[in-house]
Amino acid sequence: MKKILITGVTGQDGIFLVNKLTNLDQEFEIIGISRDKNESLFYNKLKLISSKPPDNLHLLDLNLLNSNDVSNFISSYKPDQVYNLSGPSSVYESIENDSIHNQIRTIFSNLTESLISNNNLCRFYQASSSEMFKDNNGKKLNETSITLPVSPYAKAKFYNHKKVTELNKKYGWNIYSGIMFNHESEFRDNNYLFMKIINSAIRISQGKEDKLILGSLEYIRDWSFAGDIAEAIYKINNHGNDESYIIGSGVGNSILSVVEIVFNFFKLNWQDFVIIDKNYLRPGDPKIIISDPSKIKNELNWENTLSFESLVNRCIESKL
């Protein structure tokens, strides 16, 4: 039975990846590691999208920041595949707490160094981020676009991304960097933009709030469905031909587009409630970030399946 290790398993990407794996016509033993100890919440979320219970899934409390603990686990478990989805995913949080930069790097280093020392160069997927790219003047970003990480989060992701390339070349290792652009689902935390807009609109419709403050309506991002992203993650780690792949829809939508869809859903005029305060913007943030997913589409036959409007509506309906 193939042994699969997924770190950060209780996040949205982990939930959809577990669902993908359990619906394959194969036998897996999955060990999921997460900082979130609420197992019942994880399984309840999984039930919302899964028709097949994951019989061979086990959640493990392992301190990924402790190199000895990680090494001992790798030595005993001997994974056939690793999906490293762990680490804080909030850019704002990394700006307020610079130690997050070290956590993201340390977790990756502990995992890869333990696998090397145990002579286990199994297939390894590393979650990278579009945050590391430089503003490309609205042009689509591909695997060779210029990088300029600004936030501590982006710098840590970029460091790990470069290490993937280095390890791939040094050992001939099937280790991959999936450069993920913005993606959302019903499992996204409330402190992210999609859910902030949706939750605010719900409270406004109920008369519990009278305004929504945003940094901009003009910024454009490439939003995909997390379930589609999980499909890409699986394909890269099982069939990848190169060490890095862009994962995104290739379509840009403005924050205004999100606001309009959400407020129209509740039959509200967004102009009556939305206030723009540029102090909410992050310094150095590109105004336009859009992916060019040509490589993963051509090599691995992957593309986004859920439209932007359908994605927003899915997130709204989940909240209701």
N, C-alpha and C positions, 0 to 999 in steps of 0.2 A: 504494500500500500504506500503510495507516494505521500511524503510528509511535507506539509506546507506551513511556513511560518508567516504570519501577518502581524506586523506591529501597527499600533494605532487602529485596531480592528473595529472599535466602537464608533469611529467617525463615519461620516456619510460614505466615503469611498470604501472603507472596510466593510460596511454593511452590504453595499451592492456587490462587492467582490466576493464575499462569502456566499451571497445568493447565486452569483454566477457559477461558482465552483460546485455548489451543492446540486445544481441543476444539470451539470454535465454527466454524461453516462460513463463516469469513472469513479473509482474508489479513492478517497483522500482522507488523510488524517490532518486536521487543521488545528494548529495552536495559535490562538489570538492573544496578543498582548496589548494592554491599554492602561493608561493612567486612571481611567474611569472604572471604578469598582462596582458600578450598578449593573449587575448582570441581567436582572429582570427587565430593566429598561432597554438594554441591547436586544434581548430576545423578543420583546414586544415590538420593537421597531422592525426587526427582521421578519416577524410574522405578517406585517403589513404588506410586504412585497413578495414573500416566499410561500409557495404552495407545498414545498418539500422541507420537512424539518432537517436541520443539519446534525445527523446522528454522530458524526465523528468530529465535532467541533468542541474544543476545550479552551476556556479562557484562563489565562495564567497571569499571576501577579509577579512580574519580573522587573527589577530595576535596571533599565537599559543604560543608565548612566554609570553603573558599576561594572567595570571591565571584567572583574573576576566572575561575577554572577553571569554575565553574558557568555563568557568563554566556557564556563562549566555547563551552561545550558546547551550551547552549540555542540559541545563534545558529547553530551549524552543523548540529545534529540536527533542530531545528524539530519538537518532538513534537506530536502531535495529542491526546494524553492524558497526564496525569501521575497516578501513584498514589504519594503520599509515605508510605511505610510505615517510613521510616528512623528512626534514633535509638534509644538504649538503651530497653529496655522494662521494666527492673527497677526497681521503686519502691525496694527496699532499696538498690540500687546508687546511686540518686540521693541517698539520705539520707547515705550514706558519702562520696559524691563530688559536691559541689554543682556542679561544672563541667558535669555532664550537663544541668542546667537550661539553660545557655547553648547547649549543642550542639543540643538539640531546637529551640530558638528560631532559632538561626542557620541551620540547614539549611532550615527553612521559609522564612525571610526571603530567603536566597540564591536559592532556587528561584522564589519568587513575584516578587521584584524583578527577576530576570533575565528572566522571562517578560513582565513589564510593559514593561521597557526594550526588549525585542525585539518589542513589539507582538503578542504571541502569548498571547491570553487563552483558551488551550485548556482543555478540561475537566480539572479538578484535584480529586483526592480527598486529603483530609488525615485521617490517623489520629488521632482524639481518644480520650479515655478517660473511663470512668465514675469514675475516681479523683478527678475534679475536683468531684464532687457533695458536698453537705452531707448528714449523716445525716438521713434523712427519716422517722425513727421507724417504720421497717418498711414505709412506703408505697412503691409503685412509682414509679420515676423516669422522667420524660419530658423532652422537649426544653426545657421551660420551668421545670423544677425548680430550686430554689435551689442555687447552687454555693458551695463553700468549700474550695478546694484547699489541702492541708496540706503535702504533701511537695514537694521541688523538682521532681520529675517531674510531679506534678499541676499545679503552678503553670505550668510550661512548656507543658504540653498546653492548659491553660486560656487562656494568652496566645495561642497559635496558633488556638484555637477562636474567640476574639473577633476576631482578625484576619481569619478567613474571612468572618465576618458583615460586617465593615467593607469588605473588598474586594468582596464580592458586591454590596453596596449602592452602593459608589462607582463601580464599573465595569460593573455589570450582568453580572458574570462568573459563569459556571457553575462555581463553586468550592464544594466541599462538605466539611462536617465530619461524619465518621461517628463517633459517640460509642460506642465499642465497650466492652461489658462483658466479663467474664472469658471467655476461650475457650481451648480446649486441643486437642491432637492428639498423634499419635505423634511429631511433630517438635519438641515442646516441650523446652526445655533442662532439664537435671537439677536446677537450683537453684530451680525453681518447685514450688509446693505439690503438685500432682498427682503429678509425677514423684518428688518427695522421698518421698511416702507409698508409692508403688509400689516404688521402688528399695529402700526400707527393708524393706518386707514381703518382697521377694524375698530379701534378705540374711538376714532373720530365719528364713525358711523353709529356708534353706541352712545355718543354724547359725552364720552369720558375724557376726550382730548379736543383741543381746538387748533393744533398746529403740528406741522412736521418740519424740522430743521434739517437741511441738507447742505453740503458744501458746494455742490454744483449740480446742474441738470444737463450740462453740456458734455461731460466726460463720456467717452465711448469705450465699452469693454466687450470682450468676446465671451459670452455666457453660454455654457453647455449644460446638459443634464448629467448629474453625477453617475447615473446608471450607464450612460454612454461612455463616460470616462473610465468606469470600471471595466467595461468591455475592452477598451483600448489598453488599459493596464495589463489585462490578462493576455491579450494578443502580443504585446511587446515582450513580456517575460517568457512566453512560450514559443514565439516564432520570429523574434526580432533578428534583423540582419546587421544592425549597426548599434552603436552605443547610445545614441540619443534620438528622441522623437518628439516633435511638437504635437501636443494634444489639444485641439480646440475646434470650434465650429467653422472658423474662417469667415464668420459674419460678425460685424460690429453693431451694437445697439447702444443708444444713449441711456443715461439714467432717467431722462425725461420719458423715454419709452416705457421703462418699468413703471414709473409713477402714473402715466396715463392709463396703462392696462389695469393696474391695481385700483386706482380711483374710479375708473369707469365701471369696474366690476361692482363696486358699491354704490354706483350712481351718484358719485360726488364730483364736484368741480375742483380739481386739484389746486387751481389758482387761488381758491378761497382759503387754503390751509397751508400751502408749502411756503416756507421762508428759506431764503438762501443766505448762508453765513460762510464766507470763504475761510474763516478760521477753522472750519471743520475739515479742510483739505490737508492732505499730507504734503509736506515740502518735497519738491522734486518729482512728484507724481506725473507721469506722462498723461496727456489729455486723451490720447487714443492708443489703445492696445488691441490689435487684431491679429489672430494667428494665420499662418499659412500651413495647413495640415497636409499639403500635397504628398509629402514623403510617406506618412503613415497610411494615407489613402491608397497610394500606388503600390507600396510594398506589402502592406498587411490587410488591404481591403477593408479599412475601417473608416467610418464617417459618422457624424452626428445624425441621430434619427429623430429626436424630439425638437420641434421648432421652438423658437424663443417665446412666442406667445403662449404656446402650450405649456412650456416650462413654468412661466409665471403663474398661469392659471392652476397648474398642479400644486404649486406651493401655497397659493391662496386657499384652495379647497382643503388641503391638509390641515390648515389652521382653523378651518370652520368645522 
